[in-house]
Amino acid sequence: MDSRRIFDEMKRRIIAHPTLMDDVPFTVAVRRSMALAQLIIRTTLSQEDLVVTDVRCQEKVPGIGHKGVVFDALCFDGCGNMYDVEVQKGRFEDLPKRAAFYEAMLTVHSLEVGSHGYTGMPHRCVIFICDGDVVGKGRPVYDYRWRLDDGEDLGNGGRIVFVNGEYRADDAIGHLMADMDQSDPERAFNEEVRSALEVLKGEEGSKDMSDEMEKLRNAIFSDGEAIGKAAGRAEGEKIGEARGKAELAARMLKDGRYTLDEIVNITGLSADQVSEAASGYGAK
Protein backbone atom coordinates (compact mmCIF):
# COMPACT_ATOMS: atom_id res chain seq x y z
CA MET A 1 0.00 0.00 0.00
CA ASP A 2 1.53 3.37 -0.98
CA SER A 3 1.77 6.27 1.47
CA ARG A 4 -0.99 8.29 -0.20
CA ARG A 5 -3.48 5.44 0.24
CA ILE A 6 -2.36 5.06 3.86
CA PHE A 7 -2.94 8.76 4.35
CA ASP A 8 -6.43 8.57 2.85
CA GLU A 9 -7.34 5.71 5.21
CA MET A 10 -6.10 7.68 8.23
CA LYS A 11 -8.06 10.71 7.05
CA ARG A 12 -11.25 8.67 6.67
CA ARG A 13 -10.93 7.15 10.14
CA ILE A 14 -10.14 10.43 11.91
CA ILE A 15 -13.07 12.24 10.30
CA ALA A 16 -15.47 9.37 11.03
CA HIS A 17 -14.57 9.18 14.73
CA PRO A 18 -12.98 12.46 15.83
CA THR A 19 -11.65 12.83 19.36
CA LEU A 20 -9.76 15.70 20.94
CA MET A 21 -6.80 13.37 21.54
CA ASP A 22 -6.15 13.37 17.77
CA ASP A 23 -4.21 16.46 16.75
CA VAL A 24 -6.24 17.27 13.62
CA PRO A 25 -9.69 17.28 15.33
CA PHE A 26 -8.07 19.04 18.31
CA THR A 27 -6.67 21.77 16.07
CA VAL A 28 -9.98 22.29 14.28
CA ALA A 29 -11.98 22.32 17.53
CA VAL A 30 -9.71 24.76 19.38
CA ARG A 31 -9.44 27.05 16.36
CA ARG A 32 -13.24 27.27 16.33
CA SER A 33 -13.70 27.60 20.09
CA MET A 34 -11.60 29.82 22.33
CA ALA A 35 -13.87 28.69 25.18
CA LEU A 36 -12.63 25.12 24.69
CA ALA A 37 -8.99 26.23 24.85
CA GLN A 38 -9.80 28.20 28.00
CA LEU A 39 -11.50 25.20 29.62
CA ILE A 40 -8.49 22.96 28.92
CA ILE A 41 -5.95 25.41 30.33
CA ARG A 42 -8.07 26.39 33.33
CA THR A 43 -8.67 22.76 34.25
CA THR A 44 -5.14 21.45 33.77
CA LEU A 45 -3.53 24.36 35.65
CA SER A 46 -6.32 24.76 38.27
CA GLN A 47 -6.66 28.46 37.40
CA GLU A 48 -10.39 29.14 37.20
CA ASP A 49 -9.93 32.89 36.70
CA LEU A 50 -7.65 32.54 33.65
CA VAL A 51 -9.08 34.19 30.53
CA VAL A 52 -7.82 33.18 27.09
CA THR A 53 -7.81 36.12 24.67
CA ASP A 54 -6.13 34.63 21.58
CA VAL A 55 -5.54 31.18 20.07
CA ARG A 56 -3.15 30.44 17.20
CA CYS A 57 -3.25 26.88 15.91
CA GLN A 58 -0.35 25.20 14.10
CA GLU A 59 1.90 28.20 14.78
CA LYS A 60 5.28 27.57 13.16
CA VAL A 61 8.47 28.74 14.85
CA PRO A 62 11.70 28.21 12.93
CA GLY A 63 14.70 26.96 14.85
CA ILE A 64 18.30 26.02 14.22
CA GLY A 65 18.64 23.91 11.08
CA HIS A 66 15.56 21.68 10.78
CA LYS A 67 14.71 21.73 14.49
CA GLY A 68 11.86 24.18 14.59
CA VAL A 69 8.43 23.50 16.09
CA VAL A 70 4.78 23.66 15.14
CA PHE A 71 2.66 24.37 18.20
CA ASP A 72 -0.72 22.56 18.21
CA ALA A 73 -2.47 25.44 19.99
CA LEU A 74 -0.59 28.54 21.12
CA CYS A 75 -2.81 30.48 23.51
CA PHE A 76 -2.49 33.88 25.20
CA ASP A 77 -4.21 35.19 28.30
CA GLY A 78 -5.14 38.79 29.13
CA CYS A 79 -1.70 39.43 30.64
CA GLY A 80 0.13 38.23 27.54
CA ASN A 81 1.25 34.96 29.12
CA MET A 82 1.69 32.09 26.65
CA TYR A 83 0.39 28.51 26.80
CA ASP A 84 1.29 25.86 24.24
CA VAL A 85 -1.22 22.99 24.41
CA GLU A 86 -0.15 19.73 22.72
CA VAL A 87 -1.93 16.39 22.44
CA GLN A 88 0.28 13.31 22.48
CA LYS A 89 -0.55 9.65 21.84
CA GLY A 90 2.14 7.18 22.92
CA ARG A 91 5.90 7.58 22.36
CA PHE A 92 6.63 8.98 25.81
CA GLU A 93 10.25 7.91 26.26
CA ASP A 94 11.75 11.17 24.93
CA LEU A 95 8.82 13.41 25.83
CA PRO A 96 10.52 15.26 28.73
CA LYS A 97 13.36 16.29 26.41
CA ARG A 98 10.96 17.23 23.65
CA ALA A 99 8.92 19.27 26.12
CA ALA A 100 12.08 21.08 27.25
CA PHE A 101 12.82 21.94 23.62
CA TYR A 102 9.27 23.22 23.12
CA GLU A 103 9.55 25.36 26.25
CA ALA A 104 12.85 26.79 24.98
CA MET A 105 11.30 27.58 21.59
CA LEU A 106 8.29 29.14 23.30
CA THR A 107 10.68 31.39 25.24
CA VAL A 108 12.37 32.49 22.01
CA HIS A 109 8.98 33.06 20.40
CA SER A 110 7.81 35.13 23.37
CA LEU A 111 10.59 37.64 22.71
CA GLU A 112 9.76 37.80 19.01
CA VAL A 113 6.00 38.17 19.58
CA GLY A 114 6.15 40.83 22.27
CA SER A 115 9.45 42.62 21.54
CA HIS A 116 9.56 43.47 25.23
CA GLY A 117 12.98 42.14 26.21
CA TYR A 118 13.75 40.12 29.30
CA THR A 119 12.11 42.47 31.80
CA GLY A 120 8.66 42.12 30.28
CA MET A 121 9.00 38.47 29.29
CA PRO A 122 5.63 36.75 29.88
CA HIS A 123 5.14 33.49 31.74
CA ARG A 124 5.35 30.51 29.41
CA CYS A 125 3.77 27.10 29.90
CA VAL A 126 3.96 23.99 27.70
CA ILE A 127 1.10 21.56 28.39
CA PHE A 128 1.27 18.02 27.00
CA ILE A 129 -2.06 16.19 27.28
CA CYS A 130 -1.07 12.53 26.90
CA ASP A 131 -3.13 9.39 26.47
CA GLY A 132 -1.12 7.72 29.23
CA ASP A 133 0.70 8.39 32.49
CA VAL A 134 4.08 9.79 31.39
CA VAL A 135 5.64 9.81 34.87
CA GLY A 136 3.90 6.69 36.16
CA LYS A 137 2.92 7.92 39.62
CA GLY A 138 -0.84 7.91 39.10
CA ARG A 139 -1.22 11.66 39.50
CA PRO A 140 -3.55 13.59 37.17
CA VAL A 141 -1.07 16.41 36.50
CA TYR A 142 2.72 16.71 36.75
CA ASP A 143 3.73 20.36 37.03
CA TYR A 144 7.46 21.11 36.54
CA ARG A 145 9.09 24.48 37.13
CA TRP A 146 12.63 25.79 37.61
CA ARG A 147 13.45 25.66 41.33
CA LEU A 148 16.44 25.72 43.67
CA ASP A 149 17.18 22.54 45.62
CA ASP A 150 15.40 24.06 48.66
CA GLY A 151 12.24 24.62 46.62
CA GLU A 152 12.62 28.33 45.90
CA ASP A 153 11.23 29.26 42.48
CA LEU A 154 13.80 30.67 40.05
CA GLY A 155 11.20 33.10 38.74
CA ASN A 156 12.06 32.74 35.07
CA GLY A 157 8.42 32.09 34.14
CA GLY A 158 9.04 28.72 32.47
CA ARG A 159 6.79 25.74 33.15
CA ILE A 160 6.18 22.25 31.71
CA VAL A 161 3.03 20.29 32.50
CA PHE A 162 2.22 16.67 31.65
CA VAL A 163 -1.45 15.64 31.97
CA ASN A 164 -2.30 11.99 32.61
CA GLY A 165 -4.96 11.05 30.05
CA GLU A 166 -5.69 7.79 31.89
CA TYR A 167 -6.95 9.67 34.95
CA ARG A 168 -10.70 9.11 35.45
CA ALA A 169 -11.66 10.35 38.93
CA ASP A 170 -14.97 12.15 39.52
CA ASP A 171 -13.43 15.62 39.39
CA ALA A 172 -12.78 18.36 36.85
CA ILE A 173 -9.57 16.93 35.40
CA GLY A 174 -10.99 13.38 35.35
CA HIS A 175 -14.06 14.58 33.47
CA LEU A 176 -11.92 16.53 30.98
CA MET A 177 -9.69 13.53 30.24
CA ALA A 178 -12.74 11.33 29.69
CA ASP A 179 -14.20 13.97 27.37
CA MET A 180 -11.06 14.21 25.27
CA ASP A 181 -10.91 10.45 24.73
CA GLN A 182 -14.31 9.84 23.11
CA SER A 183 -16.27 11.15 20.15
CA ASP A 184 -19.88 11.03 21.37
CA PRO A 185 -21.11 14.53 22.27
CA GLU A 186 -23.85 13.10 24.48
CA ARG A 187 -21.26 11.52 26.79
CA ALA A 188 -19.31 14.72 27.37
CA PHE A 189 -19.24 16.18 30.88
CA ASN A 190 -18.25 19.67 29.71
CA GLU A 191 -20.48 21.81 27.54
CA GLU A 192 -17.47 23.23 25.67
CA VAL A 193 -16.40 19.71 24.67
CA ARG A 194 -19.95 18.68 23.80
CA SER A 195 -20.32 21.67 21.47
CA ALA A 196 -16.91 21.02 19.88
CA LEU A 197 -17.72 17.37 19.16
CA GLU A 198 -21.09 18.27 17.68
CA VAL A 199 -19.36 20.65 15.27
CA LEU A 200 -16.65 18.10 14.40
CA LYS A 201 -19.25 15.46 13.57
CA GLY A 202 -21.23 17.90 11.42
CA GLU A 203 -20.69 18.95 7.83
CA GLU A 204 -18.60 22.04 8.59
CA GLY A 205 -16.36 20.21 11.06
CA SER A 206 -15.80 17.34 8.65
CA LYS A 207 -14.83 19.79 5.92
CA ASP A 208 -12.44 21.62 8.23
CA MET A 209 -10.77 18.35 9.26
CA SER A 210 -10.50 17.28 5.63
CA ASP A 211 -8.91 20.62 4.71
CA GLU A 212 -6.47 20.31 7.63
CA MET A 213 -5.49 16.81 6.52
CA GLU A 214 -4.98 18.01 2.96
CA LYS A 215 -2.64 20.73 4.22
CA LEU A 216 -0.70 18.02 5.98
CA ARG A 217 -0.66 15.86 2.85
CA ASN A 218 0.69 18.75 0.79
CA ALA A 219 3.39 19.46 3.36
CA ILE A 220 4.45 15.81 3.38
CA PHE A 221 4.91 15.51 -0.37
CA SER A 222 5.98 19.05 -1.30
CA ASP A 223 9.63 18.44 -0.43
CA GLY A 224 9.88 15.58 -2.89
CA GLU A 225 8.21 17.61 -5.61
CA ALA A 226 10.64 20.50 -5.06
CA ILE A 227 13.60 18.14 -5.19
CA GLY A 228 12.15 16.57 -8.32
CA LYS A 229 12.45 19.87 -10.18
CA ALA A 230 16.15 20.01 -9.39
CA ALA A 231 17.13 16.34 -9.49
CA GLY A 232 14.68 14.93 -12.01
CA ARG A 233 11.00 14.11 -11.57
CA ALA A 234 11.42 10.38 -10.98
CA GLU A 235 14.07 10.90 -8.28
CA GLY A 236 11.99 13.61 -6.65
CA GLU A 237 8.94 11.38 -6.52
CA LYS A 238 11.00 8.64 -4.84
CA ILE A 239 12.26 11.08 -2.23
CA GLY A 240 8.79 12.48 -1.67
CA GLU A 241 7.35 8.99 -1.28
CA ALA A 242 10.06 8.02 1.22
CA ARG A 243 9.49 11.15 3.28
CA GLY A 244 5.75 10.63 3.11
CA LYS A 245 6.08 7.09 4.46
CA ALA A 246 8.32 8.27 7.29
CA GLU A 247 5.87 11.01 8.28
CA LEU A 248 2.92 8.64 8.13
CA ALA A 249 4.77 6.01 10.18
CA ALA A 250 5.39 8.60 12.87
CA ARG A 251 1.74 9.70 12.85
CA MET A 252 0.57 6.07 13.02
CA LEU A 253 2.71 5.52 16.12
CA LYS A 254 1.33 8.70 17.65
CA ASP A 255 -2.20 7.57 16.79
CA GLY A 256 -1.69 4.62 19.13
CA ARG A 257 -3.94 2.21 17.22
CA TYR A 258 -1.20 0.46 15.26
CA THR A 259 1.48 -1.95 16.47
CA LEU A 260 5.04 -1.59 15.25
CA ASP A 261 4.65 -4.77 13.15
CA GLU A 262 1.50 -3.39 11.50
CA ILE A 263 3.24 -0.12 10.63
CA VAL A 264 6.20 -2.02 9.15
CA ASN A 265 3.86 -4.18 7.04
CA ILE A 266 1.75 -1.25 5.84
CA THR A 267 4.50 1.25 5.04
CA GLY A 268 7.22 -1.15 3.91
CA LEU A 269 9.71 0.56 6.23
CA SER A 270 11.95 -1.39 8.58
CA ALA A 271 11.43 -1.27 12.35
CA ASP A 272 14.55 0.88 12.67
CA GLN A 273 13.29 3.29 10.01
CA VAL A 274 9.95 3.62 11.82
CA SER A 275 11.71 4.35 15.12
CA GLU A 276 13.98 6.90 13.44
CA ALA A 277 10.98 8.63 11.86
CA ALA A 278 9.16 8.76 15.20
CA SER A 279 12.16 10.26 17.01
CA GLY A 280 11.98 13.38 14.88
CA TYR A 281 8.19 13.69 14.74
CA GLY A 282 6.71 17.05 15.70
CA ALA A 283 10.03 18.91 15.87
CA LYS A 284 10.26 20.14 12.32
DASUL-V833282 format. One record per residue. N is the residue number from 0. OMEGA is omega in whole degrees, -180 to 180 (999 if undefined). D_LAST is the distance of its C-alpha to the last C-alpha in whole Angstrom. Layout:
N,OMEGA,D_LAST + N,OMEGA,D_LAST
//
This chain:
0,-179,26 + 1,-172,23 + 2,179,20 + 3,177,21 + 4,176,23 + 5,-180,21 + 6,-180,19 + 7,179,22 + 8,177,24 + 9,179,21 + 10,-179,21 + 11,-177,25 + 12,-179,25 + 13,-179,23 + 14,-179,25 + 15,-178,28 + 16,-177,27 + 17,170,25 + 18,-179,24 + 19,174,22 + 20,171,21 + 21,-171,19 + 22,180,16 + 23,175,17 + 24,179,20 + 25,-180,19 + 26,-179,17 + 27,-177,20 + 28,-178,23 + 29,177,22 + 30,-179,21 + 31,-172,25 + 32,175,26 + 33,178,26 + 34,178,29 + 35,177,26 + 36,180,24 + 37,178,27 + 38,-177,28 + 39,-178,25 + 40,178,25 + 41,-175,29 + 42,-177,29 + 43,-178,26 + 44,-178,27 + 45,178,31 + 46,-173,31 + 47,-179,34 + 48,-178,34 + 49,-180,30 + 50,178,30 + 51,-177,27 + 52,-179,27 + 53,177,24 + 54,179,21 + 55,-176,18 + 56,180,16 + 57,177,12 + 58,-178,12 + 59,177,9 + 60,-179,9 + 61,180,8 + 62,178,9 + 63,-177,10 + 64,-179,9 + 65,-174,6 + 66,169,5 + 67,179,5 + 68,169,5 + 69,-178,7 + 70,178,11 + 71,180,13 + 72,178,16 + 73,-174,16 + 74,179,20 + 75,174,23 + 76,-175,26 + 77,179,29 + 78,-179,29 + 79,178,26 + 80,-170,24 + 81,-179,21 + 82,175,19 + 83,-179,16 + 84,-179,17 + 85,170,15 + 86,-173,16 + 87,176,16 + 88,176,18 + 89,178,19 + 90,-175,17 + 91,-169,18 + 92,179,19 + 93,-173,16 + 94,178,15 + 95,179,17 + 96,178,15 + 97,179,12 + 98,178,14 + 99,178,15 + 100,179,12 + 101,180,11 + 102,178,15 + 103,180,15 + 104,177,12 + 105,177,14 + 106,178,17 + 107,-179,16 + 108,-180,15 + 109,178,19 + 110,180,20 + 111,-177,19 + 112,-174,20 + 113,-177,23 + 114,-175,24 + 115,178,27 + 116,-176,26 + 117,-175,26 + 118,-178,30 + 119,-179,28 + 120,-179,25 + 121,171,25 + 122,-176,24 + 123,-177,21 + 124,174,20 + 125,-178,17 + 126,174,19 + 127,175,17 + 128,-171,20 + 129,179,20 + 130,177,22 + 131,-179,24 + 132,-174,25 + 133,-175,23 + 134,175,25 + 135,-179,28 + 136,176,31 + 137,-180,31 + 138,179,31 + 139,-175,29 + 140,175,27 + 141,-172,26 + 142,-177,26 + 143,176,24 + 144,178,25 + 145,-179,26 + 146,172,30 + 147,-177,32 + 148,176,34 + 149,176,37 + 150,-179,35 + 151,-179,35 + 152,179,32 + 153,178,30 + 154,179,29 + 155,175,26 + 156,-180,25 + 157,-175,22 + 158,176,22 + 159,-177,20 + 160,173,21 + 161,180,21 + 162,-177,23 + 163,-178,25 + 164,177,25 + 165,-176,28 + 166,-174,30 + 167,178,33 + 168,-179,36 + 169,177,38 + 170,-172,36 + 171,-178,34 + 172,176,31 + 173,178,32 + 174,-180,33 + 175,180,29 + 176,176,28 + 177,180,30 + 178,-175,29 + 179,-174,26 + 180,178,26 + 181,-172,29 + 182,-178,29 + 183,-179,33 + 184,-176,33 + 185,-179,37 + 186,-176,36 + 187,176,34 + 188,-174,35 + 189,-179,33 + 190,-180,34 + 191,178,31 + 192,179,29 + 193,-180,32 + 194,-180,32 + 195,-180,28 + 196,177,29 + 197,178,32 + 198,-178,30 + 199,-177,27 + 200,177,30 + 201,-175,32 + 202,-177,31 + 203,180,29 + 204,178,27 + 205,179,26 + 206,180,26 + 207,178,23 + 208,178,21 + 209,179,22 + 210,-180,21 + 211,178,17 + 212,179,17 + 213,175,18 + 214,179,15 + 215,178,13 + 216,-179,15 + 217,179,15 + 218,-178,11 + 219,-172,12 + 220,-177,15 + 221,-180,14 + 222,-180,13 + 223,180,16 + 224,178,18 + 225,179,17 + 226,-180,18 + 227,179,21 + 228,-177,23 + 229,-172,22 + 230,-177,23 + 231,-174,25 + 232,-177,25 + 233,-180,25 + 234,179,23 + 235,179,20 + 236,178,21 + 237,180,21 + 238,179,17 + 239,179,16 + 240,180,18 + 241,179,16 + 242,178,13 + 243,178,14 + 244,180,16 + 245,179,13 + 246,-180,11 + 247,177,14 + 248,179,15 + 249,180,13 + 250,179,13 + 251,175,17 + 252,179,17 + 253,180,15 + 254,175,18 + 255,-178,21 + 256,179,23 + 257,172,23 + 258,178,24 + 259,180,23 + 260,179,26 + 261,-180,25 + 262,177,22 + 263,-178,23 + 264,-177,26 + 265,-174,24 + 266,-176,21 + 267,176,23 + 268,174,21 + 269,178,22 + 270,179,21 + 271,179,20 + 272,178,17 + 273,180,17 + 274,179,16 + 275,179,14 + 276,-178,12 + 277,-177,12 + 278,180,11 + 279,-175,7 + 280,174,7 + 281,-179,6 + 282,-177,4 + 283,999,0
//
